[in-house]
Amino acid sequence: MLDATTSIGKADAAGISDVILESVMTTIMDCEDSVAAVDPADKVVVYRNWLGLMKGDRTFVRKLNADRAYKAPDGAALLLPAVR
């Protein structure tokens, strides 16, 4: 974010006041040695949830932030699309 009027932007030679990063996440299922499921009762819950996701009985929705609209240095509209 370029804004030389903010307290951070004033101190930066380029007027940069903020940086926003977004990344895609990958999930790895490790139910054997996972710290989150250490006793038999926890393991049953984990495997029951995992089975529900695999069978489609349960769902989990993840979504990216919306596309970002900016103004280019020449004044033109600039759209930064989210990764699809």
Secondary structure, DSSP 8 states (H G I E B T S, - for coil): -B-TTSHHHHHSTT-B---------------SS-TT--SHHHHHHHHHHHHHHHHTSS---------EEEE-TTS-EEEE----
